[in-house]
Structures are given as structure tokens and as C-alpha cells.
Amino acid sequence: MGHALKLALYKGKGNWTDKAIRKWTKSEYSHCELVIDNIWYSSSPRDGCVRAKQIEPQEGNWDYIEITCNPEQQSVVLDTFRANMGSGYDYTGILFSQVLPIGIQMSFRWFCSEICSQALMNASLMTRDKRAQWYNPERLRKAL
């Protein structure tokens, strides 16, 4: 039996940035996290960086996609986050890969769907048909 990790997609009310992201991406989701053993991994503008933390999710605020993986793949996902822990939030990437789709992003800075998709690509849990910076939460959901 494979190890399970989950993609958590945020659909709670949130703040004005959540509303703007949803409107721009034409999606009900504004943020995503990878969850392994009840630890949530992502890059968050609220925390300002790539981080791991325990979150008590409010019921109804999140949708989940189960991703079956083997122990080596789970290790690669965790290694991707460990190697980038504390890296700043990629505001440049949000602006120049999501708002203006010209593909500019900051090396060693990440936004939520960028680091999650990179970790999944590194572990061969999704195809590398696009660079990680092109994924927003909705595109990542569709890719899985």
C-alpha cells in the first residue's frame, strides 16, 4: 500500500487577496498546501516564506486530493520543502507568471502552487509539461 499525501485547496472566505486570486484564476481556490502526516507544507504570503506547520483546518474551507506515492516519492517531496524552508514568498513570480504571463520568477522564492507543483514534479507524481511557476491552485488541481 502506498503512502498518502494530500493536496489541500483553500476555498474559505479569506481576505481581499484570496478574492482577487479566485477572480483572476476563475476558480473557487486561492491557496494550496501539501499535507503529509498532518503537517502542512507550502509557501504562504501570511507567513512570508516556505514553511511547514500544523494547521487545524476549519471544516468546509478546504478540498482535498489524495495522492498515492511510495516512500521514496514522499521523501523527495519532503526534501524539496526542506531544501527551500525559509525561502521568501515569490511576489515577482505571482506578478510575472500569473498576472502577466511572461514567465519571470525569482530563483529561491516560491508561491504556494509553485513550490507544491515543483515538489510533486521532483517526485515524479505529476508530469513536467510546464514549469512550476505556471501553476496556480486551479491548474494544479486539474493536473492531478
C-alpha positions as CSV (number, residue, x, y, z in Angstrom):
1,M,0.0,0.0,0.0
2,G,1.3,3.4,-0.9
3,H,1.9,6.4,1.3
4,A,-0.7,9.1,1.1
5,L,-0.1,12.8,0.8
6,K,-2.9,15.3,0.1
7,L,-3.1,18.4,-1.8
8,A,-5.3,20.8,0.2
9,L,-7.1,23.5,-1.7
10,Y,-8.3,26.6,0.2
11,K,-11.8,27.8,-0.6
12,G,-12.6,29.6,2.6
13,K,-13.7,33.2,2.6
14,G,-10.2,34.6,3.2
15,N,-9.2,38.2,2.6
16,W,-9.1,40.5,-0.4
17,T,-6.1,38.7,-1.9
18,D,-8.0,35.4,-1.8
19,K,-10.9,37.0,-3.6
20,A,-8.6,38.6,-6.2
21,I,-6.8,35.3,-6.9
22,R,-10.2,33.5,-7.3
23,K,-11.4,36.1,-9.7
24,W,-8.2,36.2,-11.7
25,T,-8.0,32.3,-12.0
26,K,-11.7,31.8,-12.4
27,S,-11.6,29.3,-9.6
28,E,-13.0,28.7,-6.1
29,Y,-9.4,28.1,-4.8
30,S,-7.0,30.7,-3.7
31,H,-4.2,28.8,-2.0
32,C,-2.8,25.2,-1.8
33,E,-0.7,23.1,0.6
34,L,0.7,19.6,0.6
35,V,-0.2,17.7,3.7
36,I,2.0,14.8,5.0
37,D,1.4,13.2,8.4
38,N,-0.8,16.2,9.4
39,I,2.0,18.7,8.7
40,W,1.1,21.3,6.1
41,Y,3.8,22.4,3.6
42,S,3.6,25.4,1.4
43,S,4.7,29.0,0.8
44,S,2.3,31.5,2.2
45,P,2.2,35.3,2.0
46,R,0.8,35.3,5.5
47,D,3.9,33.5,6.8
48,G,6.2,35.2,4.2
49,C,8.1,32.1,3.2
50,V,8.2,28.4,2.5
51,R,7.2,26.7,5.8
52,A,5.9,23.6,7.5
53,K,3.3,23.9,10.2
54,Q,0.4,22.2,11.9
55,I,-2.9,23.6,10.8
56,E,-6.3,22.9,12.3
57,P,-8.4,23.3,9.1
58,Q,-11.9,24.8,9.5
59,E,-14.5,22.4,8.1
60,G,-15.7,23.5,4.7
61,N,-12.7,25.7,4.0
62,W,-10.6,23.1,2.2
63,D,-11.0,20.5,-0.5
64,Y,-8.5,17.6,-0.7
65,I,-7.0,15.4,-3.4
66,E,-5.4,12.2,-2.2
67,I,-2.1,11.5,-3.9
68,T,-0.7,7.9,-3.6
69,C,3.0,7.7,-3.5
70,N,5.8,5.3,-2.5
71,P,8.2,6.1,0.4
72,E,10.9,7.4,-1.9
73,Q,8.5,9.8,-3.6
74,Q,7.2,11.1,-0.2
75,S,10.9,11.6,0.8
76,V,11.6,13.6,-2.4
77,V,8.5,15.8,-1.7
78,L,9.8,16.4,1.9
79,D,13.3,17.0,0.7
80,T,12.1,19.7,-1.8
81,F,10.4,21.6,1.1
82,R,13.4,21.1,3.5
83,A,15.8,22.4,0.8
84,N,13.7,25.6,0.4
85,M,12.5,26.1,4.0
86,G,12.5,29.8,4.9
87,S,12.8,30.9,1.3
88,G,10.8,34.1,0.7
89,Y,7.5,34.4,-0.9
90,D,7.7,34.9,-4.7
91,Y,5.7,38.1,-5.3
92,T,7.7,38.6,-8.6
93,G,6.6,35.2,-9.8
94,I,3.0,35.9,-9.0
95,L,3.1,39.1,-10.9
96,F,5.1,38.0,-13.9
97,S,4.0,34.3,-14.3
98,Q,0.4,34.5,-13.2
99,V,-0.9,38.1,-13.7
100,L,1.3,38.9,-16.7
101,P,2.1,35.5,-18.2
102,I,5.7,36.3,-19.3
103,G,7.5,33.7,-17.2
104,I,9.6,35.7,-14.9
105,Q,10.1,34.5,-11.3
106,M,12.7,34.8,-8.6
107,S,15.0,31.8,-8.0
108,F,14.8,30.5,-4.4
109,R,11.5,32.3,-3.8
110,W,8.2,30.4,-4.1
111,F,4.4,31.0,-4.1
112,C,2.1,28.2,-2.9
113,S,1.3,26.3,-6.1
114,E,4.8,26.8,-7.5
115,I,6.5,25.0,-4.6
116,C,3.8,22.3,-4.4
117,S,4.0,21.6,-8.1
118,Q,7.8,21.6,-8.0
119,A,7.8,19.1,-5.2
120,L,5.3,16.8,-7.0
121,M,7.3,17.1,-10.2
122,N,10.6,16.3,-8.4
123,A,8.9,13.1,-7.0
124,S,7.5,12.2,-10.4
125,L,4.0,12.5,-9.1
126,M,3.0,14.8,-11.9
127,T,4.3,15.5,-15.4
128,R,6.8,18.2,-16.2
129,D,4.8,19.6,-19.1
130,K,5.0,23.1,-17.6
131,R,7.4,24.9,-15.3
132,A,6.3,25.1,-11.7
133,Q,5.7,28.8,-11.9
134,W,2.8,28.4,-14.4
135,Y,0.7,26.5,-11.9
136,N,-1.9,28.2,-9.8
137,P,-4.1,26.2,-7.4
138,E,-6.7,25.5,-10.0
139,R,-4.2,24.4,-12.7
140,L,-2.5,22.2,-10.1
141,R,-5.9,20.6,-9.2
142,K,-6.6,20.0,-12.9
143,A,-3.1,18.5,-13.4
144,L,-3.7,16.0,-10.7
